[in-house]
Amino acid sequence: MAGHSKWANIQHRKGRQDEKRGAAFSKIAREITVAAKMGGGDIGFNPRLRVAVDKAKAVNMPKDRIDTAIKKGTGELEGVDYVEIRYEGYGIGGAAVMVDCLTDNKTRTVADVRHAFSKHGGNMGTDGCVVFQFKHCGQMIFAPGTDEAALMEAAIEAGADDVLTNEDGSIEVLTSPTGFVTVKDALEAAGFTPEFGEVTMKPETETELSGDEGAKMQKLLDALEILDDVQEVHTTATMA
């Protein structure tokens, strides 16, 4: 059995993403451009691009904006040259935090990230200080009440790495980063559509925070997530 508050935390995260949909368009477009630049503009042969385009569709990003972002990546349209960079640090209660960015100005980005950490009670650390606390993998979350036995059988047949049942009844299917799209397609074909799914950095252990500590940690995460250059924020913290 895995984390007891997984479903609540996922629903909370989805709600906050919906609130920030306008900003999400810009960030997803940036991810699409970088994915297309690295692996080409055909989603059939570029798993990272497929994941980014699926993410765009999930927030109803207009098709023409998706196409424009792809063309910027493939060089058909002029675009900005983004660099991927990761910052690591600690939040409230020593919870680990990783911040993945796409930027055209590292000096600006590191200053913004460091300021967010220091202003909200966190500490920016050195490279490698917390990455060992996370596993790079594909993760899908299925709602409580999903047929566990049938889902497990379908997931194993599709090539998933692991299936975890959380204390709240939600079920996680874990895959390799490269196998995420294949497993997700197979599960959807079998009638299992995840409520949430992405290639992510999954915490190996969780730091549960509640009350004032939880509220302070959420403010830190929000401050990092709203930065223009920040794509994803990963943390071991769970807010009870």
N, CA and C of each residue as an Amber inpcrd file, in Angstrom:
protein
   720
   0.8420000  -1.2040000   0.0000000   0.0000000   0.0000000   0.0000000
   0.8710000   1.2460000   0.0000000   0.5030000   2.2100000  -0.7990000
   1.2730000   3.4510000  -0.8770000   0.5480000   4.5520000  -0.1100000
   0.9050000   5.8210000  -0.4040000   0.4410000   6.9740000   0.3690000
  -1.0640000   7.0510000   0.5670000  -1.4830000   7.4000000   1.7770000
  -2.9020000   7.3830000   2.1060000  -3.6610000   8.5710000   1.5380000
  -2.9770000   9.6890000   1.2890000  -3.6700000  10.9030000   0.8380000
  -3.4130000  11.1950000  -0.6380000  -3.0370000  10.1730000  -1.3960000
  -2.6660000  10.3680000  -2.8020000  -3.7920000  11.0000000  -3.6090000
  -4.9890000  10.4610000  -3.5030000  -6.1040000  10.9370000  -4.3100000
  -6.4200000  12.4050000  -4.0030000  -6.4650000  12.7550000  -2.7290000
  -6.7530000  14.1390000  -2.3500000  -5.6910000  15.0900000  -2.9020000
  -4.4320000  14.6790000  -2.8260000  -3.3580000  15.5440000  -3.3140000
  -3.4020000  15.7040000  -4.8310000  -3.7300000  14.6300000  -5.5450000
  -3.8320000  14.7020000  -6.9970000  -4.9870000  15.6100000  -7.4030000
  -6.1320000  15.4690000  -6.7500000  -7.2840000  16.3130000  -7.0740000
  -6.9810000  17.7840000  -6.7820000  -6.2940000  18.0370000  -5.6730000
  -5.9070000  19.4040000  -5.3200000  -4.9820000  19.9830000  -6.3850000
  -4.0270000  19.1720000  -6.8220000  -3.0680000  19.6350000  -7.8320000
  -3.7700000  19.9270000  -9.1560000  -4.7050000  19.0480000  -9.5590000
  -5.4340000  19.2680000 -10.8040000  -6.2450000  20.5600000 -10.7340000
  -6.8540000  20.8070000  -9.5710000  -7.6410000  22.0160000  -9.4070000
  -6.8010000  23.2690000  -9.5410000  -5.6140000  23.2360000  -8.9790000
  -4.7310000  24.4000000  -9.0580000  -4.2300000  24.5990000 -10.4880000
  -4.0190000  23.5070000 -11.2170000  -3.5990000  23.6200000 -12.6080000
  -4.6930000  24.2640000 -13.4470000  -5.9500000  23.8890000 -13.1870000
  -7.0620000  24.4750000 -13.9220000  -7.1610000  25.9750000 -13.6570000
  -6.8870000  26.3860000 -12.4220000  -6.9350000  27.8020000 -12.0690000
  -5.8970000  28.6070000 -12.8410000  -4.7890000  27.9470000 -13.1670000
  -3.6690000  28.6450000 -13.8200000  -3.5890000  28.2810000 -15.3030000
  -4.7410000  28.0400000 -15.9260000  -4.7700000  27.5240000 -17.2950000
  -4.0830000  28.4610000 -18.2830000  -4.2780000  29.7890000 -18.1440000
  -3.6510000  30.7340000 -19.0620000  -2.1450000  30.6110000 -19.0590000
  -1.5820000  30.5640000 -17.8660000  -0.1340000  30.4050000 -17.7420000
   0.2950000  29.0370000 -18.2420000  -0.5650000  28.0370000 -18.0590000
  -0.2370000  26.6760000 -18.4990000  -0.0540000  26.6260000 -20.0010000
  -0.8430000  27.3800000 -20.7560000  -0.6950000  27.3900000 -22.2070000
   0.7270000  27.7590000 -22.6110000   1.2540000  28.8140000 -22.0240000
   2.5990000  29.2730000 -22.3730000   3.6540000  28.2340000 -22.0170000
   3.5060000  27.6150000 -20.8540000   4.4940000  26.6360000 -20.4080000
   4.4330000  25.3580000 -21.2310000   3.2220000  24.9250000 -21.5610000
   3.0910000  23.7190000 -22.3710000   3.6040000  23.9720000 -23.7840000
   3.3380000  25.1540000 -24.3160000   3.8500000  25.4920000 -25.6480000
   5.3690000  25.4340000 -25.6640000   5.9790000  25.8990000 -24.5980000
   7.4360000  25.8610000 -24.4900000   7.9350000  24.4180000 -24.4600000
   7.2510000  23.5620000 -23.7150000   7.6170000  22.1490000 -23.6410000
   7.4490000  21.4600000 -25.0040000   6.3750000  21.7890000 -25.7070000
   6.1480000  21.2210000 -27.0420000   7.2760000  21.6180000 -27.9850000
   7.6730000  22.8800000 -27.9500000   8.7420000  23.3730000 -28.8170000
  10.0500000  22.6450000 -28.5530000  10.4020000  22.4890000 -27.2870000
  11.6550000  21.8080000 -26.9310000  11.5900000  20.3330000 -27.3140000
  10.4510000  19.6990000 -27.0710000  10.2970000  18.2860000 -27.4220000
  10.4300000  18.0800000 -28.9240000   9.8200000  18.9680000 -29.7010000
   9.8950000  18.8620000 -31.1610000  11.3120000  19.1160000 -31.6640000
  12.0000000  20.0370000 -31.0150000  13.3850000  20.3310000 -31.4030000
  14.2910000  19.1300000 -31.1550000  14.0570000  18.4300000 -30.0390000
  14.9250000  17.3190000 -29.6610000  14.6160000  16.0360000 -30.4140000
  13.3130000  15.8010000 -30.7000000  12.9420000  14.5050000 -31.2690000
  12.1300000  14.5460000 -32.5420000  11.9390000  15.7420000 -33.1200000
  11.1590000  15.8390000 -34.3400000   9.7030000  16.1350000 -34.0820000
   8.9800000  16.5100000 -35.1360000   7.6070000  16.9870000 -34.9950000
   6.5230000  15.9530000 -35.1450000   6.8770000  14.6750000 -35.2770000
   5.8880000  13.6050000 -35.4410000   5.6390000  12.9340000 -34.0930000
   4.4240000  13.0890000 -33.5420000   4.1420000  12.5240000 -32.2200000
   4.1940000  11.0020000 -32.2300000   4.0680000  10.3920000 -33.3990000
   4.1340000   8.9440000 -33.4860000   5.5270000   8.3890000 -33.2330000
   6.5390000   9.2410000 -33.4070000   7.9260000   8.8090000 -33.2250000
   8.6430000   9.6060000 -32.1400000   7.9080000  10.4240000 -31.4060000
   8.5030000  11.2830000 -30.3920000   7.6400000  11.2210000 -29.1260000
   7.9310000  10.2540000 -28.2260000   7.0930000  10.0880000 -27.0230000
   6.9930000  11.3490000 -26.1680000   8.0970000  12.0810000 -26.0390000
   8.0510000  13.2950000 -25.2160000   7.0890000  14.3160000 -25.8160000
   7.1060000  14.4430000 -27.1410000   6.1850000  15.3660000 -27.7940000
   4.7470000  14.8950000 -27.6250000   4.5250000  13.6020000 -27.7270000
   3.1660000  13.0470000 -27.5550000   2.6300000  13.3980000 -26.1750000
   3.4520000  13.2370000 -25.1350000   3.0200000  13.5550000 -23.7680000
   2.6890000  15.0440000 -23.6490000   3.5300000  15.8970000 -24.2430000
   3.3070000  17.3400000 -24.1650000   2.0310000  17.7430000 -24.9000000
   1.7930000  17.1500000 -26.0730000   0.5810000  17.4720000 -26.8390000
  -0.6660000  16.9740000 -26.0990000  -0.5800000  15.7820000 -25.4930000
  -1.7140000  15.2840000 -24.6940000  -2.0140000  16.2330000 -23.5370000
  -0.9540000  16.7450000 -22.9230000  -1.1270000  17.6940000 -21.8120000
  -1.8230000  18.9650000 -22.3120000  -1.4390000  19.4170000 -23.5070000
  -2.0490000  20.6140000 -24.1020000  -3.5350000  20.3840000 -24.3720000
  -3.8620000  19.2300000 -24.9090000  -5.2630000  18.9170000 -25.2120000
  -6.0890000  18.8190000 -23.9310000  -5.4710000  18.3340000 -22.8480000
  -6.1860000  18.1690000 -21.5890000  -6.6490000  19.4990000 -21.0080000
  -5.9470000  20.5840000 -21.3490000  -6.3570000  21.9150000 -20.8680000
  -6.9890000  22.7410000 -21.9940000  -7.4100000  22.0280000 -23.0730000
  -8.1170000  22.6620000 -24.1930000  -7.2980000  23.7570000 -24.8790000
  -6.0140000  23.5180000 -25.0230000  -5.1600000  24.4440000 -25.7450000
  -5.5210000  24.3900000 -27.2370000  -5.7010000  25.5280000 -27.8910000
  -6.1110000  25.5390000 -29.3000000  -5.1280000  24.7920000 -30.2080000
  -5.6680000  24.0770000 -31.1910000  -4.8410000  23.2700000 -32.0890000
  -3.8200000  24.1210000 -32.8390000  -4.2220000  25.3300000 -33.2570000
  -3.2750000  26.1610000 -34.0080000  -2.0850000  26.5720000 -33.1340000
  -2.3260000  26.7260000 -31.8460000  -1.2220000  27.0770000 -30.9450000
  -0.2850000  25.8830000 -30.7510000  -0.8590000  24.6880000 -30.6890000
  -0.0410000  23.4800000 -30.6060000   0.8210000  23.3450000 -31.8530000
   0.1960000  23.5230000 -33.0210000   0.9210000  23.3970000 -34.2960000
   2.0330000  24.4350000 -34.4130000   1.7580000  25.6420000 -33.9570000
   2.7770000  26.7010000 -34.0040000   3.9680000  26.3470000 -33.1300000
   3.7010000  25.8210000 -31.9440000   4.7830000  25.4320000 -31.0260000
   5.6370000  24.3220000 -31.6340000   4.9950000  23.3610000 -32.3040000
   5.7470000  22.2820000 -32.9590000   6.6320000  22.8490000 -34.0660000
   6.0820000  23.7370000 -34.8590000   6.8400000  24.3150000 -35.9860000
   8.0150000  25.1590000 -35.5020000   7.8740000  25.7850000 -34.3530000
   9.0070000  26.5180000 -33.7810000  10.1200000  25.5570000 -33.3890000
   9.7330000  24.3780000 -32.9150000  10.7240000  23.3920000 -32.5260000
  11.4330000  22.7660000 -33.7090000  10.6960000  22.5280000 -34.7820000
  11.2880000  21.9010000 -35.9590000  12.0030000  22.8950000 -36.8690000
  11.8780000  24.1850000 -36.5520000  12.5690000  25.1990000 -37.3430000
  11.7550000  25.7710000 -38.4860000  10.5040000  25.3240000 -38.6370000
   9.6500000  25.8610000 -39.6940000   9.2410000  27.3050000 -39.3970000
   9.2090000  27.6450000 -38.1130000   8.9520000  29.0140000 -37.6840000
  10.0720000  29.4360000 -36.7430000  10.3470000  30.7220000 -36.7030000
  11.3960000  31.2220000 -35.8160000  10.9340000  31.1300000 -34.3700000
  11.8230000  30.6750000 -33.4930000  11.4650000  30.5490000 -32.0890000
  12.6480000  30.8320000 -31.1910000  12.3920000  30.8350000 -29.8850000
  13.4220000  31.0830000 -28.8750000  14.1830000  29.7850000 -28.5880000
  15.4680000  29.8960000 -28.3280000  16.2930000  28.7270000 -28.0100000
  16.2930000  28.5300000 -26.4970000  15.5520000  27.5340000 -26.0240000
  15.4260000  27.2880000 -24.5890000  16.4330000  26.2490000 -24.1150000
  16.8880000  26.3950000 -22.8710000  17.8060000  25.4580000 -22.2340000
  17.0890000  24.8230000 -21.0470000  17.2460000  23.5030000 -20.8840000
  16.6700000  22.8080000 -19.7360000  17.6280000  22.8990000 -18.5490000
  17.0860000  23.2350000 -17.3930000  17.9120000  23.3310000 -16.1970000
  17.0820000  22.9460000 -14.9810000  17.7110000  22.3130000 -14.0100000
  17.0080000  21.8660000 -12.7940000  17.6690000  22.4730000 -11.5590000
  16.8490000  22.9300000 -10.6320000  17.3190000  23.4380000  -9.3470000
  16.7460000  22.5550000  -8.2380000  17.5150000  22.3590000  -7.1900000
  17.1010000  21.4950000  -6.0900000  17.1780000  22.2590000  -4.7670000
  16.3540000  21.8460000  -3.8290000  16.3800000  22.5180000  -2.5410000
  15.4600000  21.8540000  -1.5360000  15.2200000  22.5790000  -0.4470000
  14.4150000  22.0550000   0.6580000  13.3130000  23.0490000   1.0110000
  12.1340000  22.4910000   1.3240000  11.0170000  23.3220000   1.7360000
  10.7740000  23.1980000   3.2240000   9.5470000  23.4090000   3.6300000
   9.1570000  23.3560000   5.0340000   9.3250000  21.9180000   5.5450000
   9.8190000  21.7940000   6.7730000   9.9860000  20.4890000   7.3720000
  11.0320000  19.6230000   6.7060000  11.8970000  20.2400000   5.9100000
  12.9550000  19.4950000   5.2310000  12.4920000  18.7400000   3.9970000
  11.2490000  18.9920000   3.5570000  10.7400000  18.3180000   2.3650000
  11.5880000  18.6800000   1.1540000  11.8940000  17.6860000   0.3360000
  12.7130000  17.9120000  -0.8560000  11.8890000  18.5850000  -1.9550000
  12.5460000  19.4590000  -2.7120000  11.8950000  20.1660000  -3.8170000
  12.8380000  20.1730000  -5.0220000  12.3140000  19.8280000  -6.1930000
  13.0570000  19.9450000  -7.4420000  12.2600000  20.8130000  -8.3990000
  12.9580000  21.7100000  -9.0810000  12.3160000  22.6770000  -9.9550000
  12.8980000  22.5310000 -11.3530000  12.0910000  22.0760000 -12.3010000
  12.5300000  21.9060000 -13.6880000  12.1330000  23.1290000 -14.4980000
  13.1110000  23.7020000 -15.2020000  12.8980000  24.9530000 -15.9280000
  13.2910000  24.8240000 -17.3940000  12.6690000  25.6460000 -18.2140000
  13.0950000  25.8720000 -19.5880000  13.2910000  27.3780000 -19.7170000
  14.5150000  27.7960000 -20.0470000  14.8090000  29.2220000 -20.0000000
  15.7230000  29.6670000 -21.1340000  15.6180000  30.9330000 -21.4690000
  16.5550000  31.5430000 -22.4130000  17.4760000  32.5120000 -21.6770000
  17.4090000  32.5070000 -20.3350000  18.2370000  33.4000000 -19.5300000
  18.4670000  32.7650000 -18.1590000  19.5430000  32.0100000 -18.0110000
  19.8140000  31.2850000 -16.7650000  19.9850000  32.2270000 -15.5790000
  20.6050000  33.3790000 -15.8060000  20.8350000  34.3270000 -14.7150000
  19.5130000  34.7840000 -14.1060000  18.5650000  35.1240000 -14.9600000
  17.2430000  35.5410000 -14.4830000  16.5460000  34.4010000 -13.7340000
  16.6050000  33.2040000 -14.3040000  15.8740000  32.0710000 -13.7440000
  16.3950000  31.6820000 -12.3710000  17.7060000  31.5610000 -12.2290000
  18.2550000  31.1520000 -10.9360000  17.9570000  32.1960000  -9.8660000
  17.9650000  33.4780000 -10.2380000  17.6550000  34.5310000  -9.2730000
  16.1910000  34.4350000  -8.8180000  15.2960000  34.1900000  -9.7790000
  13.8700000  34.0870000  -9.4500000  13.5860000  32.8810000  -8.5540000
  14.2150000  31.7430000  -8.8840000  13.9880000  30.5250000  -8.1020000
  14.5510000  30.6750000  -6.6920000  15.7590000  31.2270000  -6.5860000
  16.3760000  31.4190000  -5.2670000  15.5310000  32.3690000  -4.4120000
  15.0040000  33.4180000  -5.0150000  14.1800000  34.3760000  -4.2860000
  12.9090000  33.7030000  -3.7560000  12.2760000  32.8670000  -4.5800000
  11.0580000  32.1800000  -4.1440000  11.3390000  31.2520000  -2.9600000
  12.4450000  30.5300000  -3.0330000  12.8190000  29.6490000  -1.9140000
  13.0040000  30.4610000  -0.6340000  13.8240000  31.5060000  -0.7020000
  14.1810000  32.2560000   0.5040000  12.9930000  33.0250000   1.0770000
  12.1310000  33.5520000   0.2200000  10.9900000  34.3430000   0.6820000
   9.9600000  33.4920000   1.4220000   9.8860000  32.2190000   1.0620000
   8.8190000  31.3810000   1.6190000   9.3360000  30.2610000   2.5110000
  10.4940000  30.4800000   3.1230000  10.9650000  29.5770000   4.1590000
  11.7050000  28.3460000   3.6920000  12.0950000  28.3180000   2.4100000
  12.8530000  27.1920000   1.8890000  14.3240000  27.5310000   1.7380000
  15.0850000  26.5670000   1.2800000  16.5040000  26.7800000   1.0320000
  16.9010000  26.1300000  -0.2840000  17.5150000  26.9020000  -1.1560000
  17.9970000  26.3430000  -2.4120000  19.2980000  25.5970000  -2.1410000
  19.4010000  24.3680000  -2.6470000  20.5670000  23.5430000  -2.3870000
  21.4750000  23.4130000  -3.5980000  22.4190000  22.5010000  -3.4950000
  23.3640000  22.2710000  -4.5830000  22.8410000  21.1680000  -5.5060000
  23.4220000  21.0940000  -6.6960000  23.0230000  20.0580000  -7.6500000
  23.2020000  18.6730000  -7.0300000  22.1700000  17.8500000  -7.1070000
  22.2500000  16.4850000  -6.6080000  21.8580000  16.3110000  -5.1570000
  21.4730000  17.4010000  -4.4810000  21.2180000  17.2970000  -3.0360000
  19.9320000  16.5440000  -2.7150000  18.9540000  16.5340000  -3.6290000
  17.7030000  15.8180000  -3.3310000  17.2490000  14.8860000  -4.4540000
  17.8980000  14.9110000  -5.6020000  17.4040000  14.1330000  -6.7460000
  17.3170000  12.6400000  -6.4320000  18.1670000  12.1580000  -5.5420000
  18.1600000  10.7420000  -5.1770000  16.8810000  10.3380000  -4.4480000
  16.1050000  11.3210000  -3.9990000  14.8480000  11.0310000  -3.3070000
  13.6730000  10.8440000  -4.2730000  13.9570000  10.9050000  -5.5820000
  12.9050000  10.7930000  -6.5890000  13.2570000   9.7190000  -7.6180000
  12.2280000   9.1780000  -8.2440000  12.4040000   8.2000000  -9.3150000
  11.7840000   8.7490000 -10.5900000  12.5570000   8.7830000 -11.6780000
  12.0440000   9.2400000 -12.9680000  11.2080000   8.1190000 -13.5720000
   9.9120000   8.3590000 -13.7660000   9.0320000   7.2900000 -14.2340000
   7.7530000   7.8700000 -14.8250000   6.9980000   7.0080000 -15.4810000
   5.6510000   7.3590000 -15.8960000   4.6960000   6.9910000 -14.7820000
   3.7180000   7.8360000 -14.5220000   2.7820000   7.6060000 -13.4200000
   1.3620000   7.8960000 -13.8740000   0.4660000   6.9630000 -13.6260000
  -0.9560000   7.1590000 -13.8950000  -1.7300000   6.8900000 -12.6120000
  -2.7270000   7.7180000 -12.3250000  -3.5550000   7.5630000 -11.1320000
  -4.9830000   7.2570000 -11.5670000  -5.5510000   6.1770000 -11.0170000
  -6.9170000   5.7790000 -11.3250000  -7.7920000   5.9700000 -10.0850000
  -9.0280000   6.3580000 -10.3110000  -9.9270000   6.7440000  -9.2250000
 -10.2590000   5.5680000  -8.3050000 -10.5280000   5.8820000  -7.0280000
 -11.0220000   4.8500000  -6.1110000 -12.2500000   4.1760000  -6.7140000
 -12.3500000   2.8670000  -6.5530000 -13.4700000   2.1280000  -7.1220000
 -13.1370000   1.4220000  -8.4200000 -11.9680000   1.7410000  -8.9980000
 -11.5280000   1.0600000 -10.2120000 -11.2930000  -0.4220000  -9.9020000
 -11.6470000  -1.2850000 -10.8390000 -11.4730000  -2.7290000 -10.6620000
  -9.9760000  -3.0390000 -10.5930000  -9.4970000  -3.2650000  -9.3790000
  -8.0620000  -3.4240000  -9.1490000  -7.4870000  -4.6370000  -9.8790000
  -8.1670000  -5.7710000  -9.7880000  -7.6500000  -6.9900000 -10.4070000
  -7.5730000  -6.8640000 -11.9160000  -8.6260000  -6.3200000 -12.5180000
  -8.6520000  -6.1710000 -13.9750000  -7.6130000  -5.1630000 -14.4470000
  -7.4780000  -4.0550000 -13.7000000  -6.4870000  -3.0480000 -14.0590000
  -5.0800000  -3.6140000 -13.9430000  -4.8210000  -4.3550000 -12.8840000
  -3.4940000  -4.9350000 -12.6910000  -3.1510000  -5.8990000 -13.8260000
  -4.1150000  -6.7200000 -14.2090000  -3.8840000  -7.6690000 -15.3020000
  -3.5760000  -6.9310000 -16.6030000  -4.3590000  -5.8890000 -16.8930000
  -4.1530000  -5.1220000 -18.1190000  -2.8150000  -4.3860000 -18.0900000
  -2.4580000  -3.8490000 -16.9190000  -1.2150000  -3.0930000 -16.7890000
   0.0040000  -3.9960000 -16.9790000  -0.0360000  -5.1660000 -16.3610000
   1.0860000  -6.1080000 -16.4960000   1.2270000  -6.5540000 -17.9440000
   0.0950000  -6.8270000 -18.5750000   0.1200000  -7.2540000 -19.9840000
   0.6670000  -6.1460000 -20.8750000   0.3940000  -4.8830000 -20.5070000
   0.8480000  -3.7420000 -21.3160000   2.3210000  -3.4100000 -21.0960000
   2.9270000  -3.9960000 -20.0510000   4.3450000  -3.7580000 -19.8020000
   4.6340000  -2.7610000 -18.7070000   3.6580000  -2.5110000 -17.8190000
   3.8870000  -1.5880000 -16.6970000   4.9300000  -2.1620000 -15.7420000
   5.6210000  -1.2770000 -15.0290000   6.6330000  -1.6990000 -14.0620000
   6.0250000  -2.1180000 -12.7330000   4.9450000  -1.4310000 -12.3140000
   4.3820000  -1.7090000 -10.9980000   2.9570000  -1.1780000 -10.9220000
   2.1650000  -1.7780000 -10.0490000   0.8060000  -1.3070000  -9.7570000
   0.6840000  -1.1940000  -8.2450000   0.3060000  -0.0110000  -7.7510000
   0.2220000   0.2440000  -6.3140000  -1.1950000   0.6510000  -5.9430000
  -1.7040000   0.0970000  -4.8660000  -3.0100000   0.5030000  -4.3580000
  -2.7980000   1.3770000  -3.1310000  -3.3290000   2.5970000  -3.1650000
  -3.1860000   3.5270000  -2.0570000  -4.2610000   3.2860000  -1.0020000
  -4.0030000   3.7690000   0.1980000  -4.9340000   3.5640000   1.3090000
  -6.2890000   4.2090000   1.0570000  -6.3220000   5.2420000   0.2020000
  -7.5930000   5.9100000  -0.0930000  -8.3570000   5.2260000  -1.2210000
  -7.8220000   4.1130000  -1.7420000  -8.5160000   3.3590000  -2.7870000
  -8.0880000   3.6920000  -4.2000000  -7.3470000   4.7740000  -4.3870000
  -6.8430000   5.0910000  -5.7210000  -5.7270000   4.1070000  -6.0830000
  -5.5090000   3.9400000  -7.3670000  -4.5230000   2.9710000  -7.8440000
  -3.5220000   3.6820000  -8.7470000  -2.2450000   3.4020000  -8.5250000
  -1.1760000   3.9580000  -9.3520000  -0.5970000   2.8860000 -10.2490000
  -0.3830000   3.2370000 -11.5040000   0.3500000   2.3830000 -12.4300000
   1.6340000   3.1160000 -12.7970000   2.7610000   2.4500000 -12.5940000
   4.0600000   3.0420000 -12.8630000   4.6930000   2.3740000 -14.0760000
   5.3620000   3.1690000 -14.8980000   6.0270000   2.6720000 -16.0990000
   7.4180000   3.2820000 -16.1920000   8.2010000   2.8010000 -17.1380000
   9.4400000   3.4940000 -17.4660000   9.0670000   4.8000000 -18.1590000
   9.9520000   5.8000000 -18.1590000   9.6430000   7.0540000 -18.8580000
   9.3180000   6.8330000 -20.3380000  10.0720000   5.9550000 -20.9860000
   9.8610000   5.7220000 -22.4180000   8.6470000   4.8480000 -22.6980000
   8.2210000   4.0640000 -21.7100000   7.0820000   3.1760000 -21.9170000
   5.7420000   3.7710000 -21.5490000   5.7340000   5.0030000 -21.0460000
   4.5080000   5.6230000 -20.5490000   3.4050000   5.6650000 -21.6090000
   3.7120000   6.1770000 -22.7860000   2.6950000   6.3470000 -23.8260000
   2.1220000   5.0040000 -24.2620000   2.9890000   4.0150000 -24.4410000
   2.5460000   2.6900000 -24.8770000   1.6000000   2.0600000 -23.8580000
   1.9800000   2.1310000 -22.5770000   1.1400000   1.5410000 -21.5250000
  -0.1800000   2.3040000 -21.3960000  -0.1160000   3.6140000 -21.4460000
  -1.3310000   4.4350000 -21.3250000  -2.3070000   4.1190000 -22.4610000
  -1.7930000   4.0200000 -23.6840000  -2.6560000   3.6960000 -24.8260000
  -3.2980000   2.3230000 -24.6520000  -2.5070000   1.3520000 -24.1760000
  -3.0190000  -0.0040000 -24.0010000  -4.1000000  -0.0530000 -22.9270000
  -3.8980000   0.6840000 -21.8330000  -4.8860000   0.6940000 -20.7530000
  -6.1820000   1.3820000 -21.1940000  -6.0430000   2.4700000 -21.9400000
  -7.2420000   3.1590000 -22.4300000  -8.0060000   2.2700000 -23.4070000
  -7.2780000   1.5110000 -24.2230000  -7.9250000   0.5830000 -25.1530000
  -8.6640000  -0.5180000 -24.4030000  -8.1750000  -0.8380000 -23.1950000
  -8.8040000  -1.8650000 -22.3610000  -9.9220000  -1.2930000 -21.4930000
 -10.1770000   0.0130000 -21.6200000 -11.2710000   0.6370000 -20.8790000
 -10.8780000   1.3250000 -19.5920000  -9.5680000   1.5100000 -19.3860000
  -9.0980000   2.1680000 -18.1560000  -8.4650000   3.5210000 -18.5030000
  -9.1740000   4.5960000 -18.1950000  -8.6760000   5.9370000 -18.4730000
  -8.2090000   6.5770000 -17.1710000  -6.9290000   6.9540000 -17.0730000
  -6.4460000   7.5380000 -15.8220000  -7.0220000   8.9300000 -15.5870000
  -7.2120000   9.2600000 -14.3310000  -7.6300000  10.6100000 -13.9700000
  -6.4640000  11.5830000 -14.1160000  -5.2870000  11.0480000 -14.0240000
  -4.0840000  11.8840000 -14.0660000  -2.9470000  11.0090000 -14.5680000
  -2.1160000  11.5330000 -15.4490000  -0.9840000  10.7610000 -15.9300000
   0.0900000  11.6380000 -16.5300000   1.3430000  11.3200000 -16.2380000
   2.4590000  12.0870000 -16.7740000   3.7650000  11.3390000 -16.5370000
   4.7950000  11.7700000 -17.2450000   6.1520000  11.3310000 -16.9400000
   6.6780000  12.3210000 -15.9110000   7.0970000  11.8190000 -14.7710000
   7.3700000  12.7080000 -13.6450000   8.5570000  12.2200000 -12.8230000
   8.8540000  12.9560000 -11.7760000   9.8210000  12.5400000 -10.7630000
   9.0080000  12.1810000  -9.5250000   8.7970000  10.9040000  -9.3110000
   7.9560000  10.4210000  -8.2060000   8.7960000  10.3050000  -6.9370000
   8.3390000  10.9050000  -5.8340000   9.1100000  10.7860000  -4.5870000
   9.1730000   9.3450000  -4.0900000  10.3560000   8.9340000  -3.6590000
  10.5280000   7.5780000  -3.1240000   9.8950000   7.4610000  -1.7340000
   9.9380000   8.5550000  -0.9730000   9.2640000   8.6300000   0.3210000
   8.5590000   9.9830000   0.3980000   7.5700000  10.1030000   1.2720000
   6.7970000  11.3340000   1.3600000   6.9600000  11.9870000   2.7300000
   6.9090000  13.3240000   2.7260000   6.9640000  14.0980000   3.9610000
   5.5980000  14.7230000   4.1750000   4.8440000  14.2150000   5.1460000
   3.4910000  14.7120000   5.3590000   3.5140000  15.9710000   6.2150000
   2.8670000  17.0150000   5.6960000   2.7750000  18.2900000   6.4050000
   1.3110000  18.6340000   6.6120000   0.9890000  19.2210000   7.7430000
  -0.3930000  19.6050000   8.0130000  -0.4290000  20.9760000   8.6740000
  -1.6190000  21.5220000   8.7490000  -1.8000000  22.8060000   9.4260000
  -0.9570000  23.9190000   8.8490000  -0.3050000  24.6710000   9.7350000
   0.4800000  25.8280000   9.3280000   1.6540000  25.4310000   8.4280000
   2.2740000  24.3120000   8.7360000   3.3950000  23.8540000   7.9110000
   2.9370000  23.5360000   6.4930000   1.7880000  22.8780000   6.3830000
   1.2530000  22.5560000   5.0670000   0.9240000  23.8060000   4.2700000
   0.3390000  24.8040000   4.9380000  -0.0120000  26.0520000   4.2690000
   1.2330000  26.7920000   3.7910000   2.2650000  26.8160000   4.6190000
   3.5150000  27.4780000   4.2300000   4.1680000  26.7670000   3.0410000
   4.1250000  25.4380000   3.0620000   4.7140000  24.6880000   1.9600000
   3.9640000  24.9480000   0.6630000   2.6450000  25.0330000   0.7380000
   1.8610000  25.3020000  -0.4630000   2.1910000  26.6680000  -1.0440000
   2.4300000  27.6510000  -0.1730000   2.8090000  28.9870000  -0.6520000
   4.1470000  28.9510000  -1.3800000   5.0860000  28.1530000  -0.8660000
   6.3800000  28.0090000  -1.5290000   6.2090000  27.3680000  -2.9070000
   5.4410000  26.2920000  -2.9590000   5.2240000  25.6030000  -4.2320000
   4.5330000  26.5160000  -5.2380000   3.5330000  27.2720000  -4.7740000
   2.8280000  28.2010000  -5.6640000   3.7710000  29.2790000  -6.1950000
   4.6350000  29.7890000  -5.3210000   5.5660000  30.8410000  -5.7150000
   6.5380000  30.3490000  -6.7870000   6.9260000  29.0880000  -6.6940000
   7.8110000  28.5070000  -7.7060000   7.0520000  28.2390000  -9.0050000
   5.8560000  27.6980000  -8.8910000   5.0930000  27.2920000 -10.0760000
   4.6710000  28.4640000 -10.9520000   4.4610000  29.6480000 -10.3530000
   4.0090000  30.7800000 -11.1670000   5.1460000  31.4540000 -11.9270000
   6.3870000  31.0970000 -11.6320000   7.5020000  31.6980000 -12.3600000
   7.4400000  31.2910000 -13.8270000   7.6580000  32.2370000 -14.7150000
   7.5100000  32.0000000 -16.1490000   8.4040000  30.8770000 -16.6580000
   9.6140000  30.7600000 -16.1090000  10.5790000  29.7880000 -16.6270000
  10.4280000  28.3980000 -16.0080000   9.5770000  28.2710000 -15.0170000
   9.4120000  26.9850000 -14.3260000   8.3630000  26.1340000 -15.0470000
   8.7480000  24.9110000 -15.3910000   7.8380000  23.9770000 -16.0570000
   7.1420000  23.0510000 -15.0690000   7.9250000  22.4570000 -14.1650000
   7.3690000  21.4980000 -13.2020000   8.0590000  21.6820000 -11.8510000
   7.3110000  21.4810000 -10.7780000   7.8560000  21.4850000  -9.4310000
   7.5260000  20.1280000  -8.8070000   8.5540000  19.4160000  -8.3640000
   8.3780000  18.1060000  -7.7440000   8.7570000  18.2140000  -6.2670000
   7.9990000  17.5320000  -5.4220000   8.2910000  17.6020000  -3.9970000
   7.9310000  16.2990000  -3.2980000   8.6140000  16.0270000  -2.2100000
   8.2630000  14.8750000  -1.3780000   7.1370000  15.2240000  -0.4160000
   6.7550000  16.4910000  -0.3450000   5.7210000  16.9240000   0.6010000
   4.3380000  16.5040000   0.1570000   3.5240000  16.0810000   1.1170000
   2.0890000  15.8970000   0.8960000   1.3760000  16.6980000   1.9680000
   0.3520000  17.4060000   1.5630000  -0.3880000  18.2560000   2.5020000
  -1.6450000  17.5390000   2.9840000  -1.6990000  17.2380000   4.2750000
  -2.8410000  16.5090000   4.8390000  -4.0480000  17.4350000   4.9650000
